[in-house]
Amino acid sequence: MQSKKLLKISLIVTFIGLFLIIILANCFEPKTTEISSIDKKILDEWVKVTGQVDNLKSISTESGYLTTFTITDSTGRIDVIFYKKINLTEKVEIIGKISEYQGKLQISASKIKILE
């Protein structure tokens, strides 16, 4: 009898914990950053930028697709990589991690949201 009660309590606590993790994961996003303020000091940190897409290129690889493009806001421009095939020409919001490739900073996007 005790083991059934303990199992029920354990399952309830587990589901409540998972539910809270899902809610909290969606609530925490980095604050919006201007492209001109991105430098090597914030390498490997998460940022959110908003801007216009330019120079979109998708490449088929053995493991899927790699899409590269440039995002431009009123303060500057930066290259973005995304590991899925997408077709964008609009203003977008990007959440990603700052990385460096061949001496240039770029954003490795994990989430792209179309704004227009």
N, C-alpha and C positions, 0 to 999 in steps of 0.2 A: 504494500500500500504506500509506504514511504517513497519507494523508488518511482512510482507513477507520478506522485505529487512533485517530486524533485525534477522529473523529466518535463512535466508541464511548465514549471517555473523556469527551467532552463530555456525551453523553446520560446516562451514569452519574452524573456529578457534578450534573447538572441535576435528575435524579430524587431523588437523596439530599438536595439542597437543598430541594426542594419538600416532601419527606417531613418534614424537620426543621421547616420553617415551619409545617406543619399541626399537628404535635405541640406545638410551642411556643405556638401561638395558642390551643390548648385548655387549656394549663397556666396561663396568666396571667389571673387574674381579680382584680378589686379586692377588698379586704377588706370584710367586712360592716360597714356604717355604721349607727348609730342615727339615726333621722329627726331627732331634736332637735339633732344635731350638724351638720346640713346648713345652711349659710349662704352668703352671697354670696362668701365667701373661696374656696370650692371650685367656683365657677361654671365650667362647661365641663370639669369633671373627671368621671371615671367612678366610680360607686359601686355597691355591692350592698346592697340593703335587703330585709328580710323582714317581712311583715305580712299583715294581713287586708284583703281587697278590699271597698270600699264604693262606692256611686254609679256603677256601670258604665253607660256610654253609648257606643253605636257609631253612627257617622255615615257614610253613604255619600257619597263625594266623587267628582269626575271621575277622579281618579287611583287610586281604591281605597277603602279604609276608614280611618277614624280612630276609635280607641277611647280614651276618657278614663275615668279612675276615680281614686279616692282610696285610698291604702294607709295603714294605721294600724298602728303598733307600740306598745309600752308607753310610748314616750317622746314620740310625736307623730304627726302625719299630714302627707301631702304628696300633691299631685296628680301623676298619671302620664299620659303620652300614649304611644300605641302605634299604629303605622301599619299595623295589620292588624285584621281582625275576630276578636274572641275573646269567649268567654263564661266568666267566672270568678266564683266565689262562695267560693272556698277561700282558704287561706293560701298565699301565693306568695313566691317569691324573684325579685327584679327586678335586672337589671344594666342600667344606663343612664347617660346623661350628664345632669348638672345643667344646667338652662337656666332662663331667666326669661321669663315671659309676663305682660304687663300688671302689672308690678311684683311678681309672686309667683313664687317658685321652684317648679320642677316637675322631674320626671325624664322625659327622653325615653328610653323603654325600648327596648333592642335585643334583650333576651332575657328571657323570662318562664318560670319553672319552677314548676309546681304542686307544693306540698309535702304536701298532705293528699289 
